[in-house]
Amino acid sequence: MKFRPHGFTLMEVLVVLAIMATVATGLVMSMGGNSSQKKLIKEAQRFRIAMTMATDRAMLTGEELGLLVAENEYQFVRWQDTEWIPITNDKALQTHQLSEEITLELSLEGLDWEEQSMFESDGLFEDVFADDEDEEKLMPQVFIYSFGEFTDFSLEFTWDSEDDEPVSEIVEGLTYKVQLKRDEVDE
């Protein structure tokens, strides 16, 4: 009677471990994805929803609203009497600060927004407005009208950090509809 060993050889165990490691790596990579891309999409979708809420608020309340965009933040403002003031009573429309890696670039109807105000001049009436220079007035780049339309715009969210390569998402606002630019392809 011959003795036959029971169990697996070392080679068989190593092959099974290699297969399991390959499958686990594939799952982690497919599920994990690019976290910077996910964060960017989340911020772009948050903005799209906030812009839709601002449009709805303008129609329901009859207020004229505006959108101010800076390098890594945006805020909604409303017209009150003679000036634009920040919206403070609606959490979704308050100033939203983005992480340091995300920057914003606003284009209005295909034109890049310039920070220099069209109202600045060294002209004839400069002394008339001299007392207003001390306080900084808010001036929105995008206007949201009480009848539900707004200034056409394109807002590019860009993720740029030392660890990752730059990634961007674009949100377009066309008269009354706000969408992620890649949504056009899906529809």
Secondary structure as the mmCIF struct_conf table of DSSP 4:
data_model
#
loop_
_struct_conf.conf_type_id
_struct_conf.id
_struct_conf.beg_label_comp_id
_struct_conf.beg_label_asym_id
_struct_conf.beg_label_seq_id
_struct_conf.end_label_comp_id
_struct_conf.end_label_asym_id
_struct_conf.end_label_seq_id
BEND BEND1 GLY A 7 GLY A 7
HELX_RH_AL_P HELX_RH_AL_P1 LEU A 10 GLY A 32
HELX_RH_AL_P HELX_RH_AL_P2 SER A 35 THR A 61
STRN STRN1 LEU A 65 VAL A 69
BEND BEND2 GLU A 71 ASN A 72
STRN STRN2 GLU A 73 GLN A 80
TURN_TY1_P TURN_TY1_P1 ASP A 81 THR A 82
STRN STRN3 GLU A 83 PRO A 86
BEND BEND3 ASN A 89 ASN A 89
HELX_RH_3T_P HELX_RH_3T_P1 LYS A 91 LEU A 93
BEND BEND4 GLN A 94 GLN A 94
STRN STRN4 HIS A 96 GLN A 97
HELX_LH_PP_P HELX_LH_PP_P1 LEU A 98 SER A 99
TURN_TY1_P TURN_TY1_P2 GLU A 100 GLU A 101
STRN STRN5 ILE A 102 LEU A 108
TURN_TY1_P TURN_TY1_P3 GLU A 109 GLY A 110
STRN STRN6 LEU A 111 ASP A 112
HELX_LH_PP_P HELX_LH_PP_P2 TRP A 113 GLU A 114
BEND BEND5 GLU A 115 GLN A 116
TURN_TY1_P TURN_TY1_P4 MET A 118 PHE A 119
BEND BEND6 GLY A 123 GLY A 123
TURN_TY1_P TURN_TY1_P5 LEU A 124 PHE A 129
HELX_RH_3T_P HELX_RH_3T_P2 ALA A 130 GLU A 133
BEND BEND7 ASP A 134 GLU A 135
HELX_LH_PP_P HELX_LH_PP_P3 GLU A 136 LEU A 138
BEND BEND8 GLN A 141 GLN A 141
STRN STRN7 VAL A 142 ILE A 144
TURN_TY1_P TURN_TY1_P6 SER A 146 PHE A 147
BEND BEND9 GLY A 148 GLY A 148
STRN STRN8 PHE A 150 PHE A 150
STRN STRN9 PHE A 153 TRP A 159
BEND BEND10 GLU A 162 ASP A 164
STRN STRN10 VAL A 167 LEU A 174
TURN_TY1_P TURN_TY1_P7 THR A 175 TYR A 176
STRN STRN11 LYS A 177 LEU A 180
TURN_TY1_P TURN_TY1_P8 LYS A 181 ARG A 182
HELX_RH_AL_P HELX_RH_AL_P3 ASP A 183 ASP A 186
#
